[in-house]
Amino acid sequence: MDNGNAPVIRVVRKKRSDSGHHGGAWKVAYADFVTAMMAFFLVMWIIGLNKPVREAIAAYFRDPSGFMKDTKGGKSPLSSNDDNKTGKTAPILPQDGGKGPTEQMKAQFKQVEDAILKQLSHSPEFDDLKDSVQVHMTDEGLRVELIEKKSSLFFDSGKAQLKPRTVRLLTLIAHELSTLKNPVVVEGHTDSHPLNGANGYTNWELSADRANSARRAMEANGLRQGQVIAVRGYADRKLLKPEDPYHFSNRRVSILVPYDDNIKHQ
C-alpha cells in the first residue's frame, strides 16, 4: 500500500457565535414589560377618576361611534349609555374640575360669614351668644353652628321648640344666607343622655325635630323657597366633644351651605 498517495482528510470545526446582547429576544421581552406597565398605570389612573368620567370612558369602549355621535350632538360626554336610556344625567361637576370651590364662591361665603359675625357683634341682644354661634368655612362649605355653651340656651332640655330669641337669631342668619345661590342643609345633634320620652321618643327624633324647627323658622324669615334641600338628625353620632359625650355643648343645630348641589346625590 502506497502511503504517499493516501488522501488527506481535513476536519474543519466552525466556531458557533453566540449573539449575546446583539440578539433580538430581549427586545421583545422588554417591549412586553413596558406594555404591561403602561396598562397597569392606565388602570390606576382610571380608578382614581370620578364616577362620571369612568362611566364616559366605559361608554366609549362599549360603543365608540355612538359615543362620538352623542358628543357631536351636544350631549354630555359624561353620561353613560345606561344613563341615556333611563333619562338620567351625570352629576354636575364643580367648575374647576372637582378640585373645590371657585375663588369667587369662597369670597361670597367669606362675605356672608363676616356679615353674620358683624351683626352679632353689633346686636346687644346677642352679646352672650358670641361664643355659642360659630361661623366658619369647612371642606364642605360654610357652616353656622348654634352650640349650647350653657344648658338650655336655644331649646329647653329635651324639647324641640325654639326659644323666641333663637328665632330672632335664625332670622338674622337666614337673611344673610338667602343672598347666596347655594342650597342649605340643616342638621340637629344631641348629647348622649338618653331620653325617657313616651312612645319611644329618643335622641334621634329630638335631633331631627330640632333641625326641622330651625328650618321652619328660617324659611319663614328669609330663606328662599326651596333653598333647604335636606334636614338631618344625627342624635349623638357626631359629637362635638367625643371625650365627653354628656357635655351640653354636644347639643347643637348646624346649618351647612355646601359649595354646590352635589350634596343632593350623597
C-alpha angles and dihedrals in degrees: 000000000000108000092188093070097048113126118251113236115205121197111204114196114197119209114237110231114217107210092208112173091358090073125098102229094089091054091059091049091048092049090052090050093050091048091051091049091050090051091049094052091044090055091047090051093050092049090055094054123096119262099259092054092047089051091050091053091048090049091053094053092045094053115000095177094048091047092053091048091053091049094049090047092062097256119137112268086210091072117094122221090251090055091050090053093053096040094245122135130211117264115269112258122221114267094251095055099271098304095117142278123338120253089248091055092048089052092050092050091048090051092053091046091053092046093053093047091046093052091048091051092050096047113085089197090067099042093114092047098062092100092041097056115066123185117184144144118253136178088267098048140271113344127194115190129192103202125188100235088171130022118285097001099142101010135022113254111283092001132111098203114112120235114239093250090050089056090053090049092051089048090057091049094046093054091055095044091050089068089068123080090215123105125249131231120196119205131188126205134183137187122252097264105123118237119230093200126153122264093020096299106173141172088276092064092040095053092047092046092051091050090050091049089054091047093052092049094051095044089052093048112041117323117116118252109272094011091119107075101171142021117197135187115200100173105199096329095106105041120187088211108031090174089062107032093174096055113119092231087074087071106087147131115231123199114199125194103192121210092243140359095262085104086080090070097048 
